[in-house]
Amino acid sequence: MVFIKFKGRTISRGCAEGEVLLSTDPISFLGSVDPKTGIVIEEKHSLVGKSIKGKVLIFPHGKGSTVGSYVMYQLKKNGAAPAAIINVETEPIVAVGAIISEIPLVDKLEQNPYEVLKNGDLVMVNGSEGYIELIKQENGKNEE
């Protein structure tokens, strides 16, 4: 079986697999996400009411306070963090948060993730080698 593979830039090392959760909105982990549950609590956010726990969270970039890095660490300690993160372009707050929390993170994929991935797709993020693989599409078809 051949997987669809996209190269990107390594931000935080490690490998993780999970279901895609897409957000077209930037995320401020401080005030946007409940650090105990992983549920997005920011009103008017595209993911409000949804859990990021165990997901491969895709969002354009972070926003807000540097305390967001520590909130990401709290999410990890509480077992409510995303399995991995894919950004269009990562900024320092999310980069530091992912690194200290040991959450694999890649950005600058060779293809726009919003054009090739959908909510529910199963992907593997290899932050150590800087790529992602689409393992299974949401509609249930394996990539061949």
DSSP file (Angstrom, degrees, kcal/mol; ACC not computed):
  #  RESIDUE AA STRUCTURE BP1 BP2  ACC     N-H-->O    O-->H-N    N-H-->O    O-->H-N    TCO  KAPPA ALPHA  PHI   PSI    X-CA   Y-CA   Z-CA
    1    1 A M              0   0    0      0, 0.0     2,-0.5     0, 0.0   143,-0.1   0.000 360.0 360.0 360.0 134.3    0.0    0.0    0.0
    2    2 A V        -     0   0    0    141,-0.2     2,-0.3   142,-0.0     0, 0.0  -0.879 360.0-152.4-103.1 129.5    1.3    3.4   -0.9
    3    3 A F        -     0   0    0     -2,-0.5     2,-0.5   141,-0.1   132,-0.1  -0.706  22.4-112.4 -96.6 150.3    0.5    6.3    1.4
    4    4 A I  E     -A  134   0A   0    130,-1.1   130,-2.9    -2,-0.3     2,-0.4  -0.731  40.3-165.6 -80.1 127.6    0.3    9.9    0.3
    5    5 A K  E     -A  133   0A   0     -2,-0.5     2,-0.4   128,-0.2   128,-0.2  -0.951  12.0-167.3-123.8 134.7    3.2   11.7    1.8
    6    6 A F  E     -A  132   0A   0    126,-2.7   126,-2.4    -2,-0.4     2,-0.2  -0.983  16.2-138.1-122.7 128.0    3.8   15.5    2.2
    7    7 A K  E     +A  131   0A   0     -2,-0.4   103,-2.4   124,-0.2   104,-0.3  -0.527  33.2 155.6 -80.4 151.3    7.1   17.0    3.1
    8    8 A G        -     0   0    0    122,-3.0     2,-0.5   101,-0.2   100,-0.2  -0.789  44.1 -73.2-151.8-164.7    7.2   19.9    5.6
    9    9 A R  E     -E  107   0B   0     98,-3.3    98,-1.8    -2,-0.2     2,-0.3  -0.899  42.2-123.0-107.6 131.7    9.5   21.6    8.1
   10   10 A T  E     +E  106   0B   0     -2,-0.5    96,-0.2    96,-0.2     3,-0.1  -0.569  41.0 156.0 -71.9 128.6   10.3   20.0   11.4
   11   11 A I  E    S+     0   0B   0     94,-2.5     2,-0.4     1,-0.4    95,-0.2   0.658  73.4  17.1-113.9 -49.4    9.4   22.2   14.4
   12   12 A S  E    S-E  105   0B   0     93,-1.9    93,-2.1     2,-0.1    -1,-0.4  -0.994  82.9-128.2-130.3 127.2    8.9   19.6   17.2
   13   13 A R        +     0   0    0     -2,-0.4     2,-0.2    91,-0.2   115,-0.1  -0.183  58.1  73.9 -73.5 163.4   10.3   16.1   16.9
   14   14 A G        -     0   0    0     90,-0.1   113,-2.9    89,-0.1   114,-0.8  -0.457  65.9-102.5 119.9 168.3    8.4   12.8   17.5
   15   15 A C  E     +B  126   0A   0    111,-0.2     2,-0.3   112,-0.2   111,-0.2  -0.976  36.2 163.8-128.9 142.1    5.8   10.8   15.6
   16   16 A A  E     -B  125   0A   0    109,-1.9   109,-3.4    -2,-0.4     2,-0.4  -0.988  20.5-149.2-154.8 153.4    2.0   10.5   16.2
   17   17 A E  E     +B  124   0A   0     -2,-0.3     2,-0.3   107,-0.3   107,-0.2  -0.932  33.5 126.4-122.7 145.8   -1.0    9.3   14.4
   18   18 A G  E     -B  123   0A   0    105,-2.4   105,-2.7    -2,-0.4     2,-0.3  -0.992  55.3 -64.7-179.1 179.0   -4.5   10.6   14.7
   19   19 A E  E     -B  122   0A   0     35,-0.5    37,-2.8    -2,-0.3   103,-0.2  -0.642  54.8-110.9 -85.0 136.9   -7.7   11.9   13.2
   20   20 A V  E     -f   56   0B   0    101,-2.9   100,-2.2    -2,-0.3     2,-0.4  -0.439  29.1-174.6 -69.8 136.1   -7.5   15.3   11.6
   21   21 A L  E     -f   57   0B   0     35,-2.3    37,-2.6    98,-0.2     2,-0.3  -0.943  15.8-157.2-129.8 110.4   -9.3   18.3   13.2
   22   22 A L  E     -f   58   0B   0     -2,-0.4     2,-0.4    35,-0.2    37,-0.2  -0.678  14.6-179.3 -94.4 139.0   -9.1   21.4   11.0
   23   23 A S        -     0   0    0     35,-2.4     4,-0.1    -2,-0.3    -2,-0.0  -0.991  17.4-167.9-131.9 127.5   -9.5   25.0   12.1
   24   24 A T  S    S+     0   0    0     -2,-0.4    35,-0.1    35,-0.2    -1,-0.1   0.598  74.3  82.0 -83.7 -11.5   -9.3   27.9    9.6
   25   25 A D  S    S-     0   0    0      1,-0.1    36,-0.1    35,-0.1    -2,-0.0  -0.708  88.4-112.9 -91.9 142.6   -9.0   30.2   12.7
   26   26 A P        -     0   0    0      0, 0.0     2,-0.4     0, 0.0    36,-0.2  -0.298  34.8-130.4 -61.3 159.6   -5.7   30.8   14.5
   27   27 A I  B     -i   62   0C   0     34,-1.3    36,-1.6    -4,-0.1     2,-0.6  -0.965  18.0-165.7-122.5 131.6   -5.6   29.4   18.0
   28   28 A S     >  -     0   0    0     -2,-0.4     4,-1.1    34,-0.2     5,-0.3  -0.960  10.7-159.7-106.0 111.1   -4.6   31.2   21.2
   29   29 A F  H  > S+     0   0    0     -2,-0.6     4,-1.1    34,-0.3     2,-0.9   0.833  77.9  77.0 -64.5 -28.6   -4.1   28.3   23.7
   30   30 A L  H  4 S-     0   0    0     35,-0.2    35,-0.2     1,-0.2    38,-0.1  -0.732 120.3  -5.2 -81.9 108.6   -4.5   30.8   26.6
   31   31 A G  H  4 S+     0   0    0     -2,-0.9    -1,-0.2     2,-0.4    -2,-0.2   0.195 126.4  72.5  95.6 -16.7   -8.2   31.5   26.7
   32   32 A S  H  < S+     0   0    0     -4,-1.1     9,-2.9     1,-0.2    10,-1.4   0.740  97.0  41.5 -98.5 -27.7   -9.2   29.5   23.7
   33   33 A V  B  < S-J   40   0D   0     -4,-1.1    -2,-0.4    -5,-0.3     7,-0.2  -0.975  78.7-124.6-128.5 132.2   -8.8   26.0   25.0
   34   34 A D     >  -     0   0    0      5,-2.7     4,-3.1    -2,-0.4     3,-0.3  -0.644  20.5-150.8 -72.3 116.1   -9.7   24.5   28.4
   35   35 A P  T  4 S+     0   0    0      0, 0.0    43,-0.2     0, 0.0    45,-0.2   0.669  92.1  51.2 -67.3 -15.4   -6.4   23.1   29.7
   36   36 A K  T  4 S+     0   0    0      3,-0.1    -2,-0.0    43,-0.1    -3,-0.0   0.842 126.5  18.4 -86.4 -35.4   -8.2   20.4   31.7
   37   37 A T  T  4 S-     0   0    0     -3,-0.3    16,-0.3     2,-0.2     3,-0.1   0.672  89.6-126.8-111.2 -22.6  -10.4   19.0   29.0
   38   38 A G     <  +     0   0    0     -4,-3.1    14,-2.8     1,-0.3     2,-0.4   0.600  60.3 142.9  80.3  11.1   -8.9   20.1   25.7
   39   39 A I  B     -K   51   0E   0     -5,-0.3    -5,-2.7    12,-0.2     2,-0.4  -0.708  57.1-118.3 -88.7 134.9  -12.3   21.6   24.6
   40   40 A V  B     +J   33   0D   0     10,-2.8     9,-3.1     7,-0.4    -7,-0.3  -0.589  36.4 172.9 -72.9 123.7  -12.2   24.8   22.6
   41   41 A I        +     0   0    0     -9,-2.9     2,-0.5    -2,-0.4    -8,-0.2   0.438  34.2 118.3-114.5  -3.9  -14.0   27.4   24.7
   42   42 A E    >   -     0   0    0    -10,-1.4     3,-1.8   -14,-0.1     6,-0.2  -0.536  66.6-125.0 -70.8 118.7  -13.4   30.6   22.7
   43   43 A E  T 3  S+     0   0    0     -2,-0.5     3,-0.1     1,-0.3    -2,-0.1  -0.336  93.3  19.4 -61.5 144.6  -16.7   32.0   21.5
   44   44 A K  T 3  S+     0   0    0      1,-0.3    -1,-0.3     2,-0.0     2,-0.2   0.443  91.1 133.5  72.6   2.5  -16.9   32.5   17.7
   45   45 A H    X   -     0   0    0     -3,-1.8     3,-1.7     1,-0.1    -1,-0.3  -0.603  66.7-123.5 -79.0 145.7  -14.0   30.1   17.1
   46   46 A S  T 3  S+     0   0    0      1,-0.3    -1,-0.1    -2,-0.2   -24,-0.1   0.720 111.5  44.5 -62.4 -20.5  -14.6   27.6   14.3
   47   47 A L  T >  S+     0   0    0     -5,-0.1     3,-2.7     3,-0.1    -7,-0.4   0.264  77.8 148.8-106.1  11.1  -13.9   24.7   16.8
   48   48 A V  T <  S+     0   0    0     -3,-1.7    -7,-0.2     1,-0.3     3,-0.1  -0.188  73.4  15.1 -52.2 131.5  -15.9   26.0   19.8
   49   49 A G  T 3  S+     0   0    0     -9,-3.1     2,-0.3     1,-0.3    -1,-0.3   0.320 103.2 113.4  87.0  -7.5  -17.3   23.0   21.8
   50   50 A K    <   -     0   0    0     -3,-2.7   -10,-2.8   -10,-0.1     2,-0.4  -0.701  64.1-124.6 -99.6 151.0  -14.9   20.5   20.1
   51   51 A S  B     -K   39   0E   0     -2,-0.3   -12,-0.2   -12,-0.2   -13,-0.1  -0.758  13.1-166.9 -94.8 136.9  -12.2   18.6   21.8
   52   52 A I    >   +     0   0    0    -14,-2.8     3,-1.9    -2,-0.4    31,-0.3   0.463  47.8 130.1 -93.9  -4.1   -8.6   18.7   20.5
   53   53 A K  T 3  S-     0   0    0    -16,-0.3    28,-0.1     1,-0.3     3,-0.1  -0.287  83.8  -6.7 -57.4 123.8   -7.6   15.7   22.7
   54   54 A G  T 3  S+     0   0    0     27,-2.6   -35,-0.5     1,-0.2    -1,-0.3   0.486 106.8 123.9  72.6   3.6   -5.8   13.1   20.7
   55   55 A K  S <  S-     0   0    0     -3,-1.9    28,-1.8   -37,-0.2    29,-1.4  -0.494  71.9-116.6 -91.8 161.7   -6.4   14.8   17.4
   56   56 A V  E     -fg  20  84B   0    -37,-2.8   -35,-2.3    27,-0.2     2,-0.5  -0.888  42.7-150.3 -92.5 102.6   -4.0   15.9   14.7
   57   57 A L  E     -fg  21  85B   0     27,-2.3    29,-2.5    -2,-1.0     2,-0.5  -0.647  14.6-169.0 -86.3 121.6   -4.8   19.6   15.1
   58   58 A I  E     +fg  22  86B   0    -37,-2.6   -35,-2.4    -2,-0.5    29,-0.2  -0.949  20.4 147.3-113.4 122.8   -4.4   21.7   11.9
   59   59 A F  E     - g   0  87B   0     27,-1.8    29,-0.8    -2,-0.5    30,-0.2  -0.980  52.6-114.6-149.4 157.5   -4.6   25.5   12.2
   60   60 A P  S    S-     0   0    0      0, 0.0    29,-2.2     0, 0.0    28,-0.8   0.935  81.2 -45.0 -62.5 -48.7   -2.9   28.3   10.3
   61   61 A H        -     0   0    0     27,-0.2   -34,-1.3    26,-0.2    29,-0.1  -0.964  61.1 -89.4-170.9 168.6   -0.8   29.7   13.2
   62   62 A G  B     -i   27   0C   0     -2,-0.3     2,-0.3   -36,-0.2   -34,-0.2  -0.317  34.6-168.2 -84.3 173.1   -1.1   30.6   16.8
   63   63 A K        +     0   0    0    -36,-1.6   -34,-0.3     2,-0.1     2,-0.1  -0.972  38.0  25.1-152.2 160.6   -2.1   34.0   18.3
   64   64 A G  S    S+     0   0    0     -2,-0.3    29,-0.1   -36,-0.1    -2,-0.0  -0.417  86.2  13.6  92.3-158.2   -2.0   35.7   21.7
   65   65 A S    >   -     0   0    0    -35,-0.2     3,-1.8    -2,-0.1   -35,-0.2  -0.124  55.8-126.3 -68.2 148.9    0.0   35.5   24.9
   66   66 A T  T >> S+     0   0    0      1,-0.3     3,-1.5     2,-0.2     4,-0.5   0.682 105.7  77.5 -64.3 -17.8    3.3   33.7   25.4
   67   67 A V  H 3> S+     0   0    0      1,-0.3     4,-1.9     2,-0.2     3,-0.5   0.709  73.9  81.3 -64.9 -17.5    1.5   31.9   28.3
   68   68 A G  H <> S+     0   0    0     -3,-1.8     4,-2.1     1,-0.2    -1,-0.3   0.829  83.0  60.5 -55.7 -33.4   -0.1   29.8   25.6
   69   69 A S  H <> S+     0   0    0     -3,-1.5     4,-1.5     1,-0.2    -1,-0.2   0.917 106.3  45.8 -60.7 -43.1    3.1   27.7   25.5
   70   70 A Y  H  X S+     0   0    0     -4,-0.5     4,-2.5    -3,-0.5    -2,-0.2   0.855 108.0  56.6 -69.4 -34.9    2.5   26.8   29.2
   71   71 A V  H  X S+     0   0    0     -4,-1.9     4,-2.6     2,-0.2    -1,-0.2   0.898 105.0  52.7 -62.8 -39.1   -1.2   26.0   28.5
   72   72 A M  H  X S+     0   0    0     -4,-2.1     4,-2.0     2,-0.2    -1,-0.2   0.906 108.9  50.0 -60.8 -40.1   -0.1   23.5   25.8
   73   73 A Y  H  X S+     0   0    0     -4,-1.5     4,-2.5     2,-0.2    -2,-0.2   0.897 109.3  51.1 -64.4 -41.4    2.2   21.9   28.5
   74   74 A Q  H  X S+     0   0    0     -4,-2.5     4,-2.1     2,-0.2    -2,-0.2   0.912 107.4  53.8 -61.5 -42.7   -0.8   21.8   30.9
   75   75 A L  H  <>S+     0   0    0     -4,-2.6     5,-3.0     1,-0.2     6,-0.8   0.924 110.1  47.4 -56.5 -45.5   -2.9   20.1   28.2
   76   76 A K  H ><5S+     0   0    0     -4,-2.0     3,-1.5     4,-0.2    -2,-0.2   0.932 111.9  48.6 -63.0 -47.2   -0.2   17.5   27.8
   77   77 A K  H 3<5S+     0   0    0     -4,-2.5    -1,-0.2     1,-0.3    -2,-0.2   0.814 112.2  50.4 -63.2 -30.2    0.1   16.9   31.6
   78   78 A N  T 3<5S-     0   0    0     -4,-2.1    -1,-0.3   -43,-0.2    -2,-0.2   0.379 113.8-116.8 -89.0   3.8   -3.7   16.6   31.8
   79   79 A G  T < 5S+     0   0    0     -3,-1.5    -3,-0.2    -4,-0.2    -2,-0.1   0.779  90.1 106.4  67.7  26.4   -3.9   14.0   28.9
   80   80 A A      < +     0   0    0     -5,-3.0    -4,-0.2   -45,-0.2   -28,-0.2   0.225  45.7 115.4-120.6  12.0   -5.9   16.5   26.9
   81   81 A A  S    S-     0   0    0     -6,-0.8   -27,-2.6    -5,-0.2   -26,-0.1  -0.369  72.9 -96.8 -81.2 159.6   -3.4   17.6   24.3
   82   82 A P        -     0   0    0      0, 0.0   -26,-0.2     0, 0.0   -29,-0.2  -0.412  27.5-126.4 -66.6 153.8   -3.5   17.0   20.6
   83   83 A A  S    S-     0   0    0    -28,-1.8     2,-0.3   -31,-0.3   -27,-0.2   0.871  86.7 -15.5 -67.8 -36.7   -1.6   14.0   19.3
   84   84 A A  E     -g   56   0B   0    -29,-1.4   -27,-2.3    19,-0.2     2,-0.4  -0.964  64.9-132.3-159.7 166.5    0.2   16.2   16.8
   85   85 A I  E     -gh  57 105B   0     19,-2.5    21,-1.7    -2,-0.3     2,-0.4  -0.984   9.2-169.0-131.9 141.3    0.0   19.7   15.2
   86   86 A I  E     -gh  58 106B   0    -29,-2.5   -27,-1.8    -2,-0.4     2,-0.3  -0.998  14.9-176.3-125.4 125.7    0.2   20.9   11.6
   87   87 A N  E     -gh  59 107B   0     19,-2.1    21,-0.6    -2,-0.4    22,-0.4  -0.855  35.1-136.4-116.0 155.3    0.5   24.6   11.0
   88   88 A V  S    S-     0   0    0    -29,-0.8    20,-1.5   -28,-0.8     2,-0.3   0.945 102.9  -8.1 -67.0 -51.0    0.6   26.6    7.8
   89   89 A E  S    S-     0   0    0    -29,-2.2    -1,-0.3   -30,-0.2     2,-0.2  -0.901  79.0-139.9-148.0 120.1    3.4   28.6    9.5
   90   90 A T        -     0   0    0     -2,-0.3   -29,-0.1    -3,-0.2    17,-0.1  -0.538  12.3-156.3 -80.8 139.2    4.3   28.1   13.1
   91   91 A E     >  -     0   0    0     -2,-0.2     4,-2.2     1,-0.0     3,-0.4  -0.674  36.5 -93.2-107.6 171.3    5.1   31.1   15.3
   92   92 A P  H  > S+     0   0    0      0, 0.0     4,-2.8     0, 0.0     5,-0.3   0.791 117.5  57.8 -58.5 -35.4    7.3   31.0   18.5
   93   93 A I  H  > S+     0   0    0      1,-0.2     4,-2.1     2,-0.2     5,-0.1   0.950 114.0  37.5 -61.9 -49.2    4.5   30.5   21.1
   94   94 A V  H  > S+     0   0    0     -3,-0.4     4,-2.6     2,-0.2     5,-0.2   0.882 115.8  54.9 -70.2 -37.7    3.1   27.3   19.5
   95   95 A A  H  X S+     0   0    0     -4,-2.2     4,-2.4     2,-0.2    -2,-0.2   0.952 111.6  42.9 -60.0 -50.1    6.7   26.1   18.6
   96   96 A V  H  X S+     0   0    0     -4,-2.8     4,-2.8     1,-0.2     5,-0.3   0.922 113.9  52.2 -62.9 -44.3    7.8   26.4   22.2
   97   97 A G  H  X S+     0   0    0     -4,-2.1     4,-1.3    -5,-0.3    -1,-0.2   0.906 111.9  45.4 -58.8 -43.6    4.6   24.9   23.5
   98   98 A A  H  X>S+     0   0    0     -4,-2.6     5,-2.6     2,-0.2     4,-0.6   0.906 113.7  49.4 -67.4 -41.6    4.9   21.8   21.2
   99   99 A I  H ><5S+     0   0    0     -4,-2.4     3,-0.9    -5,-0.2    -2,-0.2   0.948 113.8  43.1 -65.4 -48.8    8.6   21.3   22.0
  100  100 A I  H 3<5S+     0   0    0     -4,-2.8    -1,-0.2     1,-0.2    -2,-0.2   0.762 118.6  46.8 -69.8 -21.6    8.3   21.4   25.8
  101  101 A S  H 3<5S-     0   0    0     -4,-1.3    -1,-0.2    -5,-0.3    -2,-0.2   0.456 108.2-125.4 -95.7  -2.8    5.1   19.3   25.6
  102  102 A E  T <<5 +     0   0    0     -3,-0.9    -3,-0.2    -4,-0.6    -4,-0.1   0.913  55.8 152.7  56.0  46.3    6.7   16.8   23.2
  103  103 A I      < -     0   0    0     -5,-2.6    -1,-0.2    -6,-0.1   -19,-0.2  -0.938  49.8-118.2-103.8 118.0    3.9   17.2   20.7
  104  104 A P        -     0   0    0      0, 0.0   -19,-2.5     0, 0.0     2,-0.4  -0.302  39.9-178.0 -56.9 136.9    5.1   16.5   17.1
  105  105 A L  E     +Eh  12  85B   0    -93,-2.1   -94,-2.5   -21,-0.2   -93,-1.9  -0.985  13.2 171.8-145.2 128.5    4.7   19.6   15.0
  106  106 A V  E     +Eh  10  86B   0    -21,-1.7   -19,-2.1    -2,-0.4     2,-0.3  -0.945   6.2 176.0-128.4 154.8    5.4   20.3   11.3
  107  107 A D  E     +Eh   9  87B   0    -98,-1.8   -98,-3.3    -2,-0.3   -19,-0.2  -0.845  52.3  51.1-142.6-177.2    4.6   23.3    9.2
  108  108 A K  S    S-     0   0    0    -20,-1.5    -1,-0.1   -21,-0.6   -20,-0.1   0.899  70.0-166.7  50.7  49.8    5.1   24.7    5.7
  109  109 A L        -     0   0    0    -22,-0.4  -101,-0.2  -101,-0.2    -1,-0.1  -0.281  31.3-117.3 -61.6 152.0    3.9   21.5    4.0
  110  110 A E  S    S+     0   0    0   -103,-2.4     2,-0.4     2,-0.1    -1,-0.1   0.689 103.3  40.8 -67.8 -16.3    4.6   21.3    0.3
  111  111 A Q  S    S-     0   0    0   -104,-0.3    -2,-0.1     0, 0.0     5,-0.1  -0.974 102.3 -97.7-128.3 147.9    0.8   21.3   -0.3
  112  112 A N    >>  -     0   0    0     -2,-0.4     3,-1.8     1,-0.2     4,-1.0  -0.467  29.0-145.8 -62.6 118.7   -1.8   23.4    1.4
  113  113 A P  H 3> S+     0   0    0      0, 0.0     4,-2.2     0, 0.0     3,-0.3   0.800  97.0  61.1 -60.7 -26.9   -3.2   21.1    4.2
  114  114 A Y  H 34 S+     0   0    0      1,-0.2    -2,-0.1     2,-0.2   -92,-0.0   0.691 105.1  48.4 -72.7 -17.2   -6.7   22.7    3.7
  115  115 A E  H <4 S+     0   0    0     -3,-1.8    -1,-0.2     1,-0.1    -3,-0.0   0.684 122.7  29.1 -92.8 -20.3   -6.8   21.5    0.1
  116  116 A V  H  < S+     0   0    0     -4,-1.0     2,-0.3    -3,-0.3    -2,-0.2   0.594 110.6  62.6-117.5 -14.8   -5.8   17.9    0.7
  117  117 A L     <  -     0   0    0     -4,-2.2     2,-0.3    -5,-0.2    -1,-0.1  -0.878  55.5-169.6-119.2 149.2   -7.0   17.0    4.2
  118  118 A K    >   -     0   0    0     -2,-0.3     3,-2.2    -3,-0.0   -98,-0.3  -0.908  40.1 -81.3-129.0 157.4  -10.5   16.8    5.7
  119  119 A N  T 3  S+     0   0    0     -2,-0.3   -98,-0.2     1,-0.3     3,-0.1  -0.338 118.1  26.4 -52.9 134.0  -11.9   16.4    9.2
  120  120 A G  T 3  S+     0   0    0   -100,-2.2    -1,-0.3     1,-0.3   -99,-0.1   0.204  85.2 134.3  94.6 -16.1  -11.8   12.7   10.1
  121  121 A D    <   -     0   0    0     -3,-2.2  -101,-2.9  -102,-0.1     2,-0.6  -0.358  56.6-125.9 -61.6 148.3   -8.9   11.7    7.8
  122  122 A L  E     +BC  19 136A   0     14,-3.4    13,-2.6  -103,-0.2    14,-1.7  -0.885  38.7 171.3 -98.9 122.2   -6.3    9.5    9.6
  123  123 A V  E     -BC  18 134A   0   -105,-2.7  -105,-2.4    -2,-0.6     2,-0.5  -0.912  29.0-141.8-130.3 156.9   -2.8   11.0    9.3
  124  124 A M  E     -BC  17 133A   0      9,-2.4     9,-2.5    -2,-0.3     2,-0.6  -0.981  15.4-155.6-115.6 129.7    0.7   10.2   10.7
  125  125 A V  E     -BC  16 132A   0   -109,-3.4  -109,-1.9    -2,-0.5     2,-0.8  -0.928   5.2-167.8-107.1 120.5    2.9   13.2   11.6
  126  126 A N  E  >> +BC  15 131A   0      5,-3.0     5,-1.9    -2,-0.6     4,-1.3  -0.831  12.4 171.4-108.1  91.9    6.6   12.6   11.6
  127  127 A G  T  45S+     0   0    0   -113,-2.9  -112,-0.2    -2,-0.8    -1,-0.2   0.727  74.4  61.9 -71.6 -22.4    8.0   15.6   13.3
  128  128 A S  T  45S+     0   0    0   -114,-0.8    -1,-0.2     1,-0.2  -118,-0.1   0.882 117.9  25.8 -71.6 -38.0   11.5   14.0   13.5
  129  129 A E  T  45S-     0   0    0   -115,-0.2    -2,-0.2    -3,-0.2    -1,-0.2   0.463 110.4-115.6-106.8  -3.3   11.8   13.7    9.7
  130  130 A G  T  <5S+     0   0    0     -4,-1.3  -122,-3.0     1,-0.2     2,-0.3   0.940  72.2  99.1  74.9  49.7    9.5   16.6    8.7
  131  131 A Y  E   < -AC   7 126A   0     -5,-1.9    -5,-3.0  -124,-0.3     2,-0.3  -0.984  52.1-143.4-153.6 165.7    6.6   15.0    6.8
  132  132 A I  E     -AC   6 125A   0   -126,-2.4  -126,-2.7    -2,-0.3     2,-0.4  -0.942  11.8-150.3-126.2 155.1    3.1   13.8    7.2
  133  133 A E  E     -AC   5 124A   0     -9,-2.5    -9,-2.4    -2,-0.3     2,-0.8  -0.993  12.6-138.3-125.4 132.4    1.3   10.7    5.7
  134  134 A L  E     +AC   4 123A   0   -130,-2.9  -130,-1.1    -2,-0.4   -11,-0.2  -0.812  28.5 173.1 -84.6 113.3   -2.3   10.5    4.8
  135  135 A I  E     +     0   0A   0    -13,-2.6     8,-0.9    -2,-0.8     2,-0.3   0.875  62.7   2.6 -91.4 -44.3   -3.2    6.9    5.9
  136  136 A K  E     -DC 142 122A   0    -14,-1.7   -14,-3.4     6,-0.2    -1,-0.3  -0.980  68.9-128.8-150.1 131.1   -6.9    6.8    5.5
  137  137 A Q    >   -     0   0    0      4,-2.1     3,-2.5    -2,-0.3   -16,-0.1  -0.480  31.0-111.5 -79.1 153.6   -9.4    9.3    4.1
  138  138 A E  T 3  S+     0   0    0      1,-0.3    -1,-0.1    -2,-0.1   -18,-0.0   0.789 115.0  65.7 -53.7 -33.1  -12.5   10.2    6.1
  139  139 A N  T 3  S-     0   0    0      2,-0.1    -1,-0.3     1,-0.1     3,-0.1   0.480 119.5-107.9 -74.0   1.0  -14.7    8.4    3.6
  140  140 A G  S <  S+     0   0    0     -3,-2.5     2,-0.3     1,-0.3    -2,-0.1   0.333  76.1 131.8  96.1  -8.1  -13.1    5.1    4.6
  141  141 A K        -     0   0    0     -5,-0.0    -4,-2.1     1,-0.0    -1,-0.3  -0.629  52.7-133.6 -82.2 133.8  -11.0    4.5    1.5
  142  142 A N  B     -D  136   0A   0     -2,-0.3     2,-0.4    -6,-0.2    -6,-0.2  -0.603  28.3-109.9 -77.8 146.9   -7.4    3.7    1.9
  143  143 A E              0   0    0     -8,-0.9  -141,-0.2    -2,-0.2    -1,-0.1  -0.626 360.0 360.0 -77.1 131.5   -5.0    5.6   -0.3
  144  144 A E              0   0    0     -2,-0.4    -1,-0.1  -143,-0.1  -141,-0.1   0.332 360.0 360.0-135.4 360.0   -3.4    3.4   -2.9
